[in-house]
Amino acid sequence: MNKNIKNTLLITELISGRLLHDFANSMNGIMFGLEELEAGDKTDTNVQKEALSLLKESSDDLIYKHKVMKQAYSSSADNRSFDQTKMNIENYLLKIKLSWKADACFLKGEVSLTEKINKIISNMVITLASAVAEVERMSIFLSQVGDRTLLTMQILNEHKPLSKSLVEKLSEKKDVNLDTKDISIYMTCLLLEYYNTKMHFTYKNNLLEIGLEL
């Protein structure tokens, strides 16, 4: 089999597997909530409330994941708005606290640049959230220096050191030994390469900073 075809099939299989894996918990919660509503004691209001609560929580989680993943891997109108992207990411990150700062010039920037930046941010958020364990805070900073757009992303755990393996994988993109765990990193690397994005890292035990220049 042609090597390019084989790699394409592998990437398609892994990215599909990754998406199905990420959606699985939400889908299981929805199915369990529906089962409780259908088979549970209709006279027990507590059981009904718990089932409805689980159903809402799981469906909301599925919607939030879908929005960010659509921004990252497909075409989404949400990429035209920094405010919408920020809200989607806040909902997607759940227990990770997000801070987002952007220069005023981005509020009325070109649509094409806005879409490009938001697509990169969405990809990076998925990669950081899935590849680095126990992240407590994530910060996103956007600034303009001359004709350069600078995107700085930081992840922090105030109590534990973060793994440095992500830095190594982002620095040396490889298409061998890919699995569902690393496929999001690989897809992010492809996107950054496609946009000719320059990247640098700062790592200090419990803080990882990734600087991107567009």
N, C-alpha and C positions, 0 to 999 in steps of 0.2 A: 504493500500500500504506500502511496506517495506520502512522504514525511509531513508535508504541509497539511494534507487532508487528515492524517492521523492526529496531528496536534490540534487541528480545528475541532475534530470530533471529541477529543479529550477535554478541551477547554469548555465546549458546549455541555458535555456531560457533567463536568465538575461544577460549573456555575449553576446549572439546573439543580444539581444535588444540594448545593449550598443554599439556594433560595428555598427549596423544599424543607431543608433542615431548619432554617430560620423561621419558617411559617408554621412548623409542626406543633410547637407548644400552644400557639394561639388557636390553631385548628382543633387540637385536642380539648382545649378549654371550652370552645364553642360546642363541640359534640357532646361533652360531658354535661354542660349546662342544659342543652336541649333534651338529653336523656332524662335528666332530673325533672325537668318541667313536664315531660310526657309520662314518665313512669312513677314519679314521686307522689306522695300523699297530697292531693289537691286541697285538703282541708288544713294542712300544716302550713301556716303562713310563713314561718321561719325558713322552712325548706324551700318554699317558692321564692322568697326574697334572696336567699343564698344562691339559688340557681340563676336568677335574673342578674344578680351582681356579678357572678362569674361569667355569664354570657356577655354582659356589657364590657367588662374588663378585658376579656379575650378578644372580642370583636374590635374594640378600640385599639388594642395592641396590634392586631392584624392590619388595621387601616394605617396606623402610624408607620409600621414597617414597610407596607406597600408604597406609601407616599415617598419615603426617602429612597427606597430601592428603585423606584421608577425614575426619580431624579438622577440617580447614579448610573443606571444601566439602560435607560430608555429615553424617550422624548417626553418631557413633562413641562406644562405651562408654569408650574411652580418655580422652575429655574429662572423665570423672568423677574422674580421678586425676592429680594433679600429678606424682607419681613416674613414672607410665607415659608421660605427655606429655614429661617431661624425657628419658627414655630414648629415646623415638621420635625426638625432635629431635636428640639427640646422634648417633644413627645416621644420620639424614638429612643432617646437616651435614658428615659425613666429616672433611675436613681443617681445618674451622673449629673452633677451640677454644671450648667453651661453658662459661660460668659461670652459675649459677642460684641466687638467694637469695630466700627468702620468709619473711615474718613467721610466727610460730608459729600465729597465728589462722587461717591458711589451711589448716592440716592437718586441721581439723575444721569447715570452713566449709560453707555451704549447697551442696547439689549443683548447684542451678541456677546459682549464682554461679560455682562451680568450672568448670562446663561452658562458661559464657560466656567466662571468662578464658582457658581453654585453647583455645577456638576462635579467639579473637582472637590469642593467641600463635602458634598454628599458621599463621594467615593472615599475620601479620607476618613470621614466619621465612621462609616461602616467598617473600614479596615482597622481603625484604632480601637473601636469598641469590641470588635471580634477577636483581634490578635493580641491585645494587651489585657491581662487580668487585673481586676481590682482597681480600676481607674475611678477616682472620686470626683475629679474636676476636669473639665475640658474648656479651653479658652481658644477663641478664634479672633484674630486681629487682621483687619484689611487696611492697607495704606497705599498711597500713590506717591512715588518718588520719580519726578520727571515723567518719562513715558513708560516706566516700569510699575507693574502691579505687584505688591508684596503681600503674600498670605502667610501668616504665622499661626501655627496650631500648637498648643501645649496640652499635655496630659499630666496629671499630678495625682499622687497618693501621698498624703501628708504623713502617713504612718509606716509605709512599707516601700522598699525599693521596687522599681519597675524593671521588667525584663528588657534587655538590650537586643533581643533576637530580631525584633521588628526592624530596627535600624539596619541590621545586616541584610535582611531580606529585601528591604526597599533599595538598599545600595547596590545589590547584585541580583538583578532580576534574572531568573533562570526558568526555562520551560521544561525542566526535567524534574521527575519525582513530585509533580504537583498533586495535591490532594484537596479535599473540600475545605480543609482548614486554611490553606494558604492561597486558594484561588482568588479571594478578594484582594489580597496583596498584589498578586500578579496582574489582575485587571486594573488596579489603581496605577501600577507601574506603566502599563500600556497606555493608559489615558494621559499620564504626565508626559510620557515620551511623545505621544501624538501632538500634544499642545506645546512641545519644546520647552517644558518647564524645568528650570534649574532648581536643585534641591540641596539643602544642607541640614545638618543635625546638631543639636546640643543635648548632651545626656549627662545628668547629674543625679545618680541614684534614684530619687523618687520623682524626678522631673524629666520629661522628654519634650523637646521643642523641635518642631520640623518647620523649616523656613522654605517657602516656595516663591520663586520669582517667575512671573508670566511676562 
